[in-house]
Amino acid sequence: MHLKALCKPLLLPNANRGILTKTLLIMKFTAILLLAAALQVSAKSYSQQITLSVKDVPLEQVFKAIQSQTGYSFVYNNRLMKGTKNVSLQVDKTSIEEVLQICFKSQPLTYTVIDKTIVVKPREVIKPDEAAVAPAPPPIDVSGKIVNEKGEPAAGVSVSVKGTNKATATDAGGNFLLSGIDSKAVLVISGANIETLETSINGRTTLDVTVRQKLSELTEVVVNKGYYTESKALSTGSIGTVTAKTIQQQPVSNPLAALVGRIAGLDVTQQSGVAGANFTIRIRGTNSVRGNLANSGNANDPLVLVDGIPFLSSPTNVNTTGNGIRSLSPLNALDPSDIQSIEVLKDADATAIYGSRGSNGIILITTKRGRAGKTQFNMNLSSGIGGIARKADVLNGPEYLAMRHQAIKNAGTPYNAGIYDFDLNQFDTTTFYDWQKILIGGTARYNNAQLSLSGGTENNRFTASLGYLKQTSVYPTSAADQRVNTQLAFDHTSSDKRFKANLTMTMGVENNNMPTEDLVDWALTLPPVYFPLKNDNGSYKWFAPFPGLFVNPLARLTRTSDSKTSVLTANGVFGYDIIESLTVKTLVGYNRTDYTGVTLVPSTYYEPGTVGTFIRSNNTLNTNNNTWNMEPQISYTRILGPGSISALLGATFQQTVQNAYGIYAYNFSNDNLIGNPANAPLVQAGTTNLVYKYNALFGRLNYNIADKYILNLTARRDGSSRFGPGKQFGNFGAAGAAWIFSEEKFVKQHLRFLNFGKLRASYGVTGNDQIGDYNYLTTYYATSLPYGTPPSYGGNGVLNPERLANPDLAWETNKKLDLALELGLFKNRVSVSATWFRNRTSNQLVNYPLPAITGFSSILLNSPAVVQNTGIELELSTVNIKTTAFSWSTSTNLTIPRNKLVSFDNLASSPYATAYVVGQPLTVQTVFDFAGVDPKTGANTWRNAAGTIVPAKTLTLTDRAKYVNAGKEFYGGINNNFTWKGLSLDIFLQFVKQVGRSTNVSAFQPFIGTWGWIVNEPTKLYERSWKQSGDITNYHAFVSDPLQSTAVTPSVINSSYDPNYYADNSFIRIKNIALSYTLPQPWVQKARMQNLRIYMQAQNLFTFSNYMGLDPENQSTSLPPLRIITAGIQATF
Amino acid sequence: MKKYSIIYIISLLTFASSCKKFVEIGAPATSVSAENVFNNDINATSAVSYIYYDLMANNFSVAQSSNSIGALSAIAADELKTYTTGIYQLLIYRNQLLKDNTAVSNLWASAYKNIYRANTVLEGVAASAGISSATRNQLNGEAKFLRAFFYSYLVNLYGKVPLVLSSDYKQNATAARAAVADVYRQIVADLKEAQGLLTDGYLSGANTTTTSRIRPNKAAATALLARVYLYLGDWANAEAQASTIINAGPTYILEPSLTNVFKTTSKEAIWQLQPAATVPYTLDGVFYILTTTPTSGFFDRSNVLSTDLFNAFEAADNRKAAWVGSITVGANTYYFPGKYKSTTTATSLTENLMVLRLAEQFLIRAEARAMQGKLTGAGSAVEDVNAIRLRAGLGVTTLTAPVDIMTAIEKERRIELFTEWGHRWFDLKRMKSFTNASLTRADEVMPAAAAAKGGAWAAYCALWPIPLTEMASDPNLDQNSGYN
């Protein structure tokens, strides 16, 4: 506890001591204990002269006296103190140097003074016999060539001299040179894809080595756990990794898109196929019952870190008020080709060190770093096309007309004649339109170029890259999404290897003017019988008889949106080995995301003559999000007892400031003026300013016995500004353990096929503060309403309560349990891992729906609900065939998730009474008991709670007695890789077994889930519907007006309460095919190149599903992820 | 390497400074904390003013336009014919309303939101020490008045309603419906208190005296109390309260010119709402004034006077010319409510939205007197009815029979107050048949009116359903009969 008590004066040159004293009392951080045993740091201040009189006291006591008088602090290991002699001393106003010399005179210790810190270390004793040995043989220079089993040069392989810091890497020809090394040295040859090999030089100056390519990545792969890295084999946690190779073989613009289906337990869904759109990411299920509502934060989103810096993962344009504006993903500004790896941390062991931020898992993105050696210039160019991969099967013209005539016939006496049948009376019923082809059937262009340069020496390595991407859309518009990226990374190691610095700067600028209007809705629902959208002179055509009733989707495209996003990330990691095995490190980072969006609505957007809805407007939104963080850390490793112990202690300071201002200017007098809000007669403006501060202490203690038994403890104490006074801090921690049983003798002897076997388990608690800022605070705000600019009444401003504040808000906790078995069989030709997990989230922060009588529709509070996510994750990698020329390997992952509301106190009397059911998943939908379609009338019939068929009108919400669970039953992916000489083919299949809406309600059912209207419908729905007396079906008769509709399905039956709306929406998708050919070395070398590769890639190629809409994955009226096919060339010089 | 070590020693030690202070943040710069709202007169007044602003600037206002009490009640009753194809309005129009009607739930939510705001003002003012006693009384008076005002509509539209008197969501979230009598008891109590707290003068938003009658005063509380007594059948008190205003002297007179009644300068106004901020027109003007054929897609500009109401005007009635607008398109002439003339083309503010006016007080007193048997002569019902008729350019009535006089009062209410704040709808529901005490006027009038609108009338339709969403989030709410 010295650390806590004694650092105080150092921190307080002129600060407010009272506050800090109080503060320090609060910090009862258990992790400090981790290091206190091994390390003591002490300091006090103020004098340079020492007056001291002691007799035969322990050395430590003298240290304390010195530091209390001088402010010098001592850094030393407790263990060192064991062999010290007691000290007697009598000095008066003596300099510190002198006093130290006296103290250390007869000790087995020495010291270094670094400014005001005295580092104590063991005296290097030169043993007489060693000193007397004859001088070592003169150093020699060794050169050589390293090749793989095929005789091809192995480039980028590390060659190091065992026991020293000397190392180099092979060049593209596999050659290396090491100068000035011991002639008896042992060389260690290692690399990411080869099996590590040691060889003695024995005086040789040239040597050729053949290395074996690794069959499985399991043993040698180093995984990044954020604050520390460890070998995957020794890891106690659940981590999924996607490497640069997998990312780069997919023609995607957003790194998140490259993760779809690749990692067990990770569920990534692209919200729209429009370039730049946002993603939904769930790691091991939905933990929090609150959704991603405006005032609830992004409750279920994982933490995304790019090189250790928290990255804005929620949409950049969250604060927009305009209609139809899509969410944009800020990660789209990152170039996937700059990424070295993406790690997904899943269990408590891996995430607890992130405390509250790790509740929903963590996505760690690590960017590429330079490699020592010859300067390499890399160029990658690709180009391709994109389009809708799968059209929805909707009615064609004649089918539509048949449906409509039937619907009108069913209506009997026409209701509001002329209004509900004008398509048959007033549209041209002989011309048919294929709206999917017209509105979303275009071809998107995809062009991508990257240039990069890397190289340097062992001590100074660098990489620099530049990328450009342009994507257009499938809409009838020339709009595009363009992006420019640059990245600079520089790594420095001091000549004594004690100091290391890693500096990275990435900048991405994206300019997206894709339409904000998603035409999918109209492409699916506009009747095939319609009116032409354009006049002969090119102007937009409207349907005159019913002004305001019909949409012209092309006119909608005249609303333009120009979004510019720029993301800057800069960070530095500075590490220094103070004494052997004691390293201090600080990470300092900054992330800035700027978004400017201008949405213009000109008069052409509106139908002429619909006065009152005709408002030219300019909606300009600027947001910027600034995050800085600082993470000082100290780590220590030593042998303790039978094993080795490593400890880490650190702190996090993070501040995120989000500023947004928006201007909504409207009623411009003509279209030429809308570029400048100043030209508008009416202007509304608003700003938001959100501050989030976060602070934590964290620690890790790892104990490893012979790489066989491993224990890993992590802990964190977190404080968040999102909670009110007294509720800000929470404690989180986890324990993980692994038993590598393949290291046991009996396994080695009797189970020879098993070359690797590990059992691991972890349990821990993480928290969640992903709610909006300030929810604990009652504030007032002068909200501007559409007709009240500026907000005032009777000459004075107005103030409105902003929210129902809840000062009792506290941390949501997520308890995670994880059990796993990992096996490597037959020399790692088969590797298997099976994981079972259980996450239980309690003290749930929920947006509790409130009746409007409370003045608000919800309040954020800690609910007594417990939500459980369990699941099984299976991964299997096999090397099916491996010969010199041909290899085939397969990797498969499968996730079987289960979600359940475990308990909810007083659910029945809560506002959630009708939303959730204890024992059922959160996604459960309680539905009415459907009794079939009456074969005589074609109307739906229903049973009440008692099971009696009753008139639909009498049903109440409490009559819902059946459950439908819309959600994923299992999902995963299978990748097959084939290589034959220079050819490589990857085929990746994504599969999902799920239940969802059989059609998209908002797209196909204009009124409370009925069909037959002047709206197109899926062909299957048409085929299955009741048509004449005696038809037995579950799909009601066609209806054509509201009153008929209420007769068929009373409005109490919100379509989501109708069991017929759920269906098996499972799908299998050929997600990615990547074919590449690496040209043989002799050819390449003739062209003075190191490497030349040509490739073809396809994304979202085919989807097989029974889903009636467009895309079974997003199941919405958004554009589905596009099918993109590209071809490219990659060259390294 | 010495310099690096220093950096590290310092940063290493910095982590001990992990502190509570770091994570404490103040209120966001863009908002005002609750303490700063109720520690001075002007900000505290702003909190009350938001209610008026909301009523005038919000698209979903209960006061005006498409979701207003006036418009929705007018189509539910027999005042308007609508051309809208909007399903929720159509179902109200045809008296076939279902419990998931969003128009009805929006109205409910807006009213309760303003009740919440009034409650927070009462609590904020009570907890504050920084407000002057004059402002304290004024704000308490206004908040109580407003609470009574909204409850008086809720209880008439929905029957039993939850009585929410504090801002505490824990209590309110599970509130059950209070008996109609209890709601009225609270309304009367609030209005009596408001009478005691408010003064005779009118204040601007900045608490200076003004001639604009845009914030409620004592007379507003009295006028509403007179109406509430009338609805309760407390005839003597209704007459007494109405008389207080009618006899108040030159402050309140019936505007001799009908075209001045709804103007900002109206001497007839007891309480008006001023269009918010810089908008120089009322949304009711925008909503009702037709410039072409009624629209079918939206509820705005899709309404005309019902034939029945149009025919109810006597030939000589000046109100038809002054308050009914018309437009002829081809062979068709459409008549629409034209009380407000200003629309989006207005350049300066000439009209406020009328909430309480003197003419209604005459009609309240007429009815209260008639029910007490004071039918003719000085201080009688006929005297008050004639005050209204004379102003409309009609001759004095010579009726003497109680049934005739009551019929005349109902008709004057219908003509004088059409499409204003649901008067007609409430009158039909509350007034007993003049010939058969077991029926209401709605029972007599609505079957034919509903049929004319293409719907059908049933007695339960007199009350609107408790919104489905409310039922779902408050387990203690029950539904009005007929909607299950």
Interface residues (C-beta under 8 A of the other chain):
Chain A: L3 K4 C7 K8 L10 L11 I19 L20 K22 T23 L24 I26 M27 F29 V41 A43 S73 V75 I114 D115 T117 V119 N416 I419 S494 D496 R498 F499 F546 P547 G548 L549 F574 Y576 I578 V584 T586 G609 T610 V611 G612 T613 M630 P632 I634 L649 G650 A651 F653 L682 T687 T688 N689 L690 V691 Y692 K693 Y694 N695 A696 L697 R717 G719 S720 S721 P725 Q728 F729 D773 Y774 L777 T778 T779 Y780 Y781 A782 L785 P786 Y787 G788 T789 P790 P791 S792 Y793 G794 G795 N796 G797 V798 L799 N800 P801 E802 L804 Y848 P849 L850 P851 A852 I853 T854 G855 F856 S857 I859 A908 S909 S910 P911 A913 T914 A915 T954 T956 L957 F1007 P1042 T1046 P1050 S1051 V1052 N1054
Chain B: M1 K2 Y4 S5 I6 I7 Y8 I9 I10 S11 L12 L13 T14 F15 A16 S17 S18 C19 K20 K21 F22 V23 E24 I25 A27 P28 A29 T30 S31 V32 S33 A34 V37 I42 N43 T45 S46 A47 S49 Y50 Y52 Y53 D54 M56 A57 N58 N59 T85 I87 L90 L91 L98 K99 D100 S105 W108 A109 Y112 K113 I115 Y116 R117 N119 T120 P162 V164 S167 Y169 N172 A173 T174 A175 L203 S204 G205 A206 N207 T210 S212 I214 R215 Q274 P275 A276 A277 T278 V279 L283 V286 T291 T292 T295 S296 G297 F298 D300 R301 T344 P467 L468 T469 E470 M471 A472 S473 D474 P475 N476 L477 Q479 N484
